[in-house]
């Protein structure tokens, strides 16, 4: 069984890999998404980086679906 220190190390390495992937992404397509904490944000469709808050019209369109 893997000990907790190894799991934390793997998690840190994966977070760094995700950050690097997101830095290299051009964020061409975005979508509106509910995050784990319940907040609604605009995120990149490719790398899932949070890009900001949706505009009122984007939010209205998203809510009407």
C-alpha positions as CSV (number, residue, x, y, z in Angstrom):
1,X,0.0,0.0,0.0
2,X,1.2,3.5,-0.9
3,X,1.9,5.7,2.1
4,X,0.4,9.2,2.4
5,X,3.7,11.0,1.7
6,X,4.0,9.3,-1.7
7,X,0.4,10.2,-2.5
8,X,1.0,13.8,-1.6
9,X,4.1,13.8,-3.8
10,X,2.2,12.4,-6.7
11,X,-0.6,15.0,-6.2
12,X,2.0,17.8,-6.2
13,X,3.5,16.5,-9.4
14,X,0.2,16.2,-11.1
15,X,-0.8,19.7,-10.1
16,X,2.4,21.0,-11.7
17,X,1.8,19.1,-14.8
18,X,-1.8,20.5,-15.0
19,X,-0.4,24.0,-14.5
20,X,2.1,23.6,-17.3
21,X,-0.6,22.2,-19.6
22,X,-2.8,25.2,-18.8
23,X,0.0,27.6,-19.4
24,X,0.6,26.2,-22.9
25,X,-3.1,26.2,-23.8
26,X,-4.5,28.9,-26.1
27,X,-8.0,28.8,-24.5
28,X,-9.8,29.1,-27.8
29,X,-13.1,27.7,-26.6
30,X,-14.7,28.4,-23.3
31,X,-17.9,27.3,-21.5
32,X,-19.8,28.0,-18.4
33,X,-19.4,25.5,-15.7
34,X,-20.3,25.0,-12.0
35,X,-17.2,24.4,-10.0
36,X,-16.9,21.9,-7.1
37,X,-17.5,24.7,-4.6
38,X,-20.8,25.7,-6.4
39,X,-19.4,28.8,-8.0
40,X,-20.3,29.4,-11.7
41,X,-17.3,30.4,-13.8
42,X,-16.2,30.6,-17.4
43,X,-13.6,27.8,-18.1
44,X,-11.5,26.7,-21.0
45,X,-13.1,23.8,-22.8
46,X,-9.7,22.2,-23.5
47,X,-7.7,22.5,-20.2
48,X,-10.5,23.5,-17.7
49,X,-8.6,26.5,-16.5
50,X,-10.9,29.1,-14.8
51,X,-10.9,32.1,-17.1
52,X,-13.2,34.4,-15.1
53,X,-16.9,35.2,-14.5
54,X,-19.4,34.8,-17.3
55,X,-21.1,38.0,-18.6
56,X,-24.8,38.5,-17.7
57,X,-25.9,37.4,-21.1
58,X,-23.7,34.3,-21.1
59,X,-25.1,33.4,-17.6
60,X,-28.7,34.0,-18.8
61,X,-28.1,31.8,-21.9
62,X,-26.5,29.1,-19.7
63,X,-29.3,29.1,-17.1
64,X,-32.0,28.9,-19.9
65,X,-30.6,25.5,-21.1
